[in-house]
Amino acid sequence: MSADSCGGKVALRNLVNSINCIRDRVRDQAVKAVSQEATKLSLAFSKPPLPSQQDGEKLAESIMKSILTLSTVYYWLPKSQGLALRRLVRDATVEVLEGVAQLVEVIMSSPVESLSQEQLMSTGGVWSACDQFPQLSKDNKAAVVVVLLCEVRVVKDAIEEIEQALAEGEDPFNDVLDDNQDGDEPRGNQDMYWSENDRQVIGACQGLIKAAAACLRKLKSAVKSNGDFSTPQNVSQLDDLADISKEISPGVDDLALCLYPPMDYNGVETNVCKLAALLKKVLEIIRSSHVCGESELTWVQFLDGAIDHNLQKAKDLIQQES
């Protein structure tokens, strides 16, 4: 490839970067306009005299124009920039639209005499939704990191809930059920308690869930370090990683729910197998993506073995009970 042709592509890359910067500024200005128009609308209907029909129509037209401009910013965001990024911008845009719609509903139902607390809160809700936009991810790599961070938090919460229930002793429902019994006598229903084998099964399931948490944490670090969005293929791989990762927390929740007494061993086995299969699929997608270098292969292989170990351990314990 000649130096001239390489130079031409550099010029195009610079053009793309400039366009993206302008796009971000337009987006921020559009959302600022919505915030300002919502404030103007709220103030106009905060005390008598109310706006005339003509003034009301002008206010409605102005805020509608700002909303359409903001929506256009989302629709103009090309899919080639990444689905994770588009979803992030879409969700933020929808939150603003819902906030404005709620504000209008509150204004219509509020008394004319004064600015109600509900109207103040609704106006603040629009401001809060608009304030999120400057902090939104600017590229697909950053958007995928946000997705993974959310998944890490959800799985971490599930692990902590199980550990807390185990630490509370024989009765995991002690803090949520009240038999209105006098004294400190324990409840007699053994369905509310874990057997020793139940606890061993939980231990194996905890190992699998912790492997899921480790997978998400490691993947997040790999995307931060190695993630690239300069080619359509890499953008697509980042989207695939985000999509498959979002399936992990529901799988963890399904398994965790089966662990509470009375333990449904069939349900535990079904969900532990499903989660293990999902995690193996996640590792395979990671392995074949551009974020997986030599150092990442080490933990991918380690987690692959940990998944197999905890799955077999759980199945063996369940078979013993059967």
C-alpha positions as CSV (number, residue, x, y, z in Angstrom):
1,M,0.0,0.0,0.0
2,S,1.4,3.4,-1.0
3,A,2.2,6.1,1.5
4,D,-0.4,8.4,-0.3
5,S,-3.2,5.8,0.2
6,C,-2.3,5.4,3.8
7,G,-2.3,9.1,4.3
8,G,-5.7,9.3,2.7
9,K,-7.1,6.8,5.3
10,V,-5.5,8.7,8.1
11,A,-7.4,11.7,6.9
12,L,-10.6,9.7,6.9
13,R,-10.0,8.5,10.4
14,N,-9.4,12.0,11.6
15,L,-12.7,13.0,9.9
16,V,-14.6,10.2,11.7
17,N,-13.1,11.4,15.0
18,S,-14.1,15.0,14.3
19,I,-17.7,13.9,13.4
20,N,-18.0,11.9,16.6
21,C,-16.9,14.8,18.7
22,I,-19.4,17.1,17.0
23,R,-22.1,14.3,17.5
24,D,-21.3,14.3,21.2
25,R,-21.6,18.0,21.5
26,V,-24.9,18.0,19.6
27,R,-26.2,15.3,21.9
28,D,-25.3,17.3,25.0
29,Q,-26.8,20.5,23.6
30,A,-30.0,18.6,22.6
31,V,-30.5,17.2,26.1
32,K,-29.7,20.6,27.7
33,A,-32.5,22.1,25.5
34,V,-35.0,19.5,26.8
35,S,-34.0,20.3,30.4
36,Q,-34.4,24.0,29.9
37,E,-37.8,23.6,28.1
38,A,-39.1,21.3,30.9
39,T,-38.0,24.0,33.5
40,K,-39.8,26.7,31.5
41,L,-42.9,24.6,31.3
42,S,-43.0,23.8,35.0
43,L,-42.5,27.4,36.0
44,A,-45.2,28.6,33.6
45,F,-47.7,26.4,35.4
46,S,-46.4,26.9,38.9
47,K,-48.7,29.8,39.9
48,P,-51.6,31.9,38.5
49,P,-52.3,33.3,36.1
50,L,-51.9,30.2,33.9
51,P,-50.6,30.6,30.3
52,S,-53.3,31.3,27.7
53,Q,-54.2,28.7,25.2
54,Q,-51.9,30.4,22.7
55,D,-49.0,30.5,25.1
56,G,-49.6,26.9,26.2
57,E,-49.5,25.8,22.6
58,K,-46.2,27.6,22.1
59,L,-44.7,26.0,25.2
60,A,-45.9,22.5,24.1
61,E,-44.5,23.1,20.6
62,S,-41.2,24.2,22.0
63,I,-40.7,21.3,24.3
64,M,-41.9,18.9,21.5
65,K,-39.2,20.4,19.2
66,S,-36.5,19.8,21.8
67,I,-37.7,16.2,22.4
68,L,-37.7,15.4,18.6
69,T,-34.1,16.9,18.3
70,L,-32.9,14.6,21.2
71,S,-34.6,11.6,19.7
72,T,-33.0,12.3,16.3
73,V,-29.6,12.2,17.9
74,Y,-30.3,8.6,18.9
75,Y,-31.7,7.6,15.6
76,W,-28.7,9.2,13.8
77,L,-26.3,7.1,15.9
78,P,-25.3,4.4,13.4
79,K,-25.5,0.7,14.3
80,S,-21.9,0.4,13.1
81,Q,-20.9,2.3,16.3
82,G,-22.1,-0.7,18.3
83,L,-25.4,-2.1,19.6
84,A,-24.3,-1.7,23.3
85,L,-23.7,2.0,22.8
86,R,-27.0,2.4,20.9
87,R,-28.9,0.7,23.7
88,L,-27.2,2.9,26.3
89,V,-28.2,6.0,24.5
90,R,-31.7,4.7,23.7
91,D,-32.4,3.8,27.4
92,A,-31.2,7.3,28.5
93,T,-33.3,9.0,25.9
94,V,-36.4,7.0,26.9
95,E,-35.8,7.9,30.5
96,V,-35.8,11.6,29.6
97,L,-39.0,11.2,27.5
98,E,-40.8,9.3,30.3
99,G,-39.7,12.1,32.7
100,V,-41.1,14.8,30.6
101,A,-44.4,12.8,30.1
102,Q,-44.7,12.4,33.8
103,L,-44.1,16.1,34.4
104,V,-46.9,17.0,32.0
105,E,-49.3,14.6,33.7
106,V,-48.4,16.0,37.1
107,I,-48.9,19.6,35.8
108,M,-52.3,18.7,34.4
109,S,-53.5,17.2,37.7
110,S,-51.9,19.7,40.1
111,P,-53.9,22.6,41.7
112,V,-53.3,26.0,40.2
113,E,-52.7,27.8,43.4
114,S,-49.0,26.8,44.0
115,L,-46.1,24.7,42.9
116,S,-46.8,21.2,44.3
117,Q,-44.1,18.9,45.8
118,E,-45.0,16.4,43.1
119,Q,-44.4,18.9,40.4
120,L,-41.0,19.9,41.9
121,M,-40.0,16.2,42.1
122,S,-41.1,15.5,38.5
123,T,-39.1,18.5,37.3
124,G,-36.1,17.3,39.2
125,G,-36.6,13.9,37.6
126,V,-36.3,15.4,34.2
127,W,-33.1,17.3,35.2
128,S,-31.7,14.1,36.7
129,A,-32.4,12.1,33.5
130,C,-30.9,14.9,31.4
131,D,-27.8,15.1,33.6
132,Q,-26.9,11.5,32.8
133,F,-26.2,12.3,29.1
134,P,-22.8,13.9,29.5
135,Q,-21.6,10.9,31.5
136,L,-22.8,8.3,28.9
137,S,-20.2,6.2,27.2
138,K,-18.7,7.7,24.1
139,D,-17.9,4.4,22.3
140,N,-18.9,0.7,22.2
141,K,-16.0,-0.4,24.3
142,A,-16.9,1.9,27.2
143,A,-20.6,0.9,26.8
144,V,-19.7,-2.8,27.1
145,V,-17.7,-2.1,30.3
146,V,-20.8,-0.5,31.8
147,V,-22.9,-3.6,30.9
148,L,-20.3,-5.9,32.6
149,L,-20.0,-3.7,35.6
150,C,-23.8,-3.9,36.2
151,E,-23.6,-7.7,35.8
152,V,-20.7,-7.9,38.3
153,R,-22.8,-6.0,40.9
154,V,-25.9,-8.2,40.4
155,V,-23.9,-11.5,40.8
156,K,-22.0,-10.1,43.7
157,D,-25.3,-9.3,45.5
158,A,-26.5,-12.9,44.9
159,I,-23.3,-14.3,46.4
160,E,-23.7,-12.0,49.5
161,E,-27.3,-13.0,50.0
162,I,-26.5,-16.7,50.0
163,E,-23.6,-16.1,52.4
164,Q,-25.8,-14.1,54.7
165,A,-28.5,-16.7,54.7
166,L,-25.9,-19.4,55.6
167,A,-24.4,-17.3,58.3
168,E,-27.8,-16.7,60.0
169,G,-27.9,-20.3,61.1
170,E,-30.4,-23.1,60.8
171,D,-33.3,-20.9,59.7
172,P,-32.7,-18.8,56.6
173,F,-36.2,-17.3,56.8
174,N,-35.8,-16.1,60.4
175,D,-35.8,-12.4,59.3
176,V,-38.7,-12.6,56.9
177,L,-41.2,-14.9,58.5
178,D,-43.0,-14.3,61.8
179,D,-45.0,-17.0,63.4
180,N,-46.1,-14.7,66.3
181,Q,-44.7,-17.3,68.7
182,D,-44.0,-16.4,72.3
183,G,-40.5,-17.1,73.6
184,D,-37.5,-18.1,71.6
185,E,-38.6,-21.6,70.6
186,P,-37.7,-22.4,67.0
187,R,-40.4,-23.2,64.4
188,G,-41.2,-26.8,64.1
189,N,-41.5,-27.0,60.3
190,Q,-38.4,-28.7,59.1
191,D,-39.1,-27.5,55.5
192,M,-37.8,-24.1,56.7
193,Y,-34.3,-25.5,57.4
194,W,-31.3,-26.8,55.5
195,S,-30.0,-30.3,56.0
196,E,-26.3,-31.0,56.0
197,N,-26.5,-32.4,52.5
198,D,-28.4,-29.2,51.5
199,R,-25.5,-27.1,52.7
200,Q,-22.9,-29.2,50.8
201,V,-25.0,-28.8,47.6
202,I,-25.1,-25.0,48.3
203,G,-21.3,-25.1,48.7
204,A,-20.8,-26.6,45.2
205,C,-23.4,-24.1,43.7
206,Q,-21.6,-21.2,45.5
207,G,-18.4,-22.3,43.7
208,L,-20.1,-22.2,40.4
209,I,-21.6,-18.7,41.1
210,K,-18.3,-17.4,42.2
211,A,-16.8,-18.7,39.0
212,A,-19.5,-16.7,37.2
213,A,-18.5,-13.6,39.2
214,A,-14.8,-14.1,38.4
215,C,-15.6,-14.6,34.7
216,L,-17.4,-11.2,34.6
217,R,-14.6,-9.4,36.5
218,K,-11.9,-10.8,34.3
219,L,-13.8,-10.1,31.2
220,K,-14.4,-6.5,32.3
221,S,-10.7,-6.1,32.8
222,A,-9.9,-7.7,29.4
223,V,-12.3,-5.4,27.6
224,K,-10.8,-2.4,29.3
225,S,-7.3,-3.5,28.4
226,N,-7.7,-5.1,25.0
227,G,-11.1,-3.9,23.7
228,D,-11.1,-2.3,20.2
229,F,-13.8,-0.6,18.2
230,S,-11.9,0.4,15.2
231,T,-13.3,-2.3,12.9
232,P,-16.8,-3.7,12.3
233,Q,-15.7,-7.2,13.4
234,N,-14.3,-6.0,16.7
235,V,-17.4,-3.9,17.4
236,S,-19.5,-6.9,16.7
237,Q,-17.4,-9.1,19.0
238,L,-17.8,-6.5,21.8
239,D,-21.6,-6.6,21.3
240,D,-21.6,-10.4,21.4
241,L,-19.7,-10.3,24.7
242,A,-22.2,-7.9,26.2
243,D,-25.2,-9.9,25.0
244,I,-24.0,-13.2,26.4
245,S,-22.8,-11.7,29.7
246,K,-26.3,-10.2,30.3
247,E,-27.6,-13.8,30.5
248,I,-25.4,-14.7,33.5
249,S,-27.2,-12.8,36.3
250,P,-30.6,-14.3,35.4
251,G,-29.0,-17.7,35.4
252,V,-27.4,-17.0,38.8
253,D,-30.7,-15.8,40.2
254,D,-32.6,-18.9,39.0
255,L,-30.1,-21.2,40.7
256,A,-30.0,-19.2,43.9
257,L,-33.8,-19.3,44.2
258,C,-33.7,-23.1,44.1
259,L,-31.3,-23.3,47.0
260,Y,-33.7,-22.1,49.7
261,P,-35.5,-24.7,51.7
262,P,-37.3,-26.9,51.0
263,M,-34.6,-27.5,48.5
264,D,-35.8,-28.6,45.1
265,Y,-33.0,-31.0,44.0
266,N,-34.4,-31.4,40.5
267,G,-34.6,-27.7,40.1
268,V,-31.1,-27.2,41.5
269,E,-29.7,-29.8,39.1
270,T,-31.5,-28.2,36.1
271,N,-30.3,-24.7,36.9
272,V,-26.8,-25.7,37.8
273,C,-26.4,-27.5,34.5
274,K,-27.9,-24.5,32.6
275,L,-25.6,-22.0,34.4
276,A,-22.5,-24.2,33.8
277,A,-23.4,-24.6,30.1
278,L,-23.9,-20.8,29.8
279,L,-20.6,-20.1,31.4
280,K,-18.8,-22.5,29.1
281,K,-20.4,-20.7,26.2
282,V,-19.2,-17.3,27.6
283,L,-15.7,-18.6,27.9
284,E,-15.7,-19.9,24.3
285,I,-16.9,-16.5,23.0
286,I,-14.2,-14.8,25.0
287,R,-11.6,-17.3,23.7
288,S,-12.4,-16.5,20.1
289,S,-12.6,-12.7,20.5
290,H,-10.0,-10.1,20.1
291,V,-10.0,-9.2,23.8
292,C,-8.4,-12.6,24.7
293,G,-4.6,-12.5,24.6
294,E,-2.2,-15.0,26.1
295,S,-2.6,-13.8,29.6
296,E,-6.4,-14.0,29.3
297,L,-6.2,-17.6,28.1
298,T,-4.7,-18.6,31.5
299,W,-7.8,-17.5,33.5
300,V,-10.2,-18.7,30.8
301,Q,-8.7,-22.2,31.1
302,F,-8.7,-22.1,34.9
303,L,-12.4,-21.0,35.0
304,D,-13.3,-23.7,32.5
305,G,-11.9,-26.3,34.9
306,A,-13.5,-24.7,37.9
307,I,-16.9,-24.9,36.2
308,D,-16.5,-28.6,35.4
309,H,-15.4,-29.3,39.0
310,N,-18.2,-27.5,40.7
311,L,-20.8,-28.9,38.3
312,Q,-19.7,-32.5,38.9
313,K,-19.5,-31.9,42.6
314,A,-23.1,-30.6,42.7
315,K,-24.4,-33.4,40.6
316,D,-22.7,-36.0,42.8
317,L,-24.2,-34.6,46.0
318,I,-27.7,-34.4,44.4
319,Q,-27.4,-38.1,43.3
320,Q,-26.5,-39.0,46.9
321,E,-29.7,-37.4,48.2
322,S,-31.7,-39.2,45.5
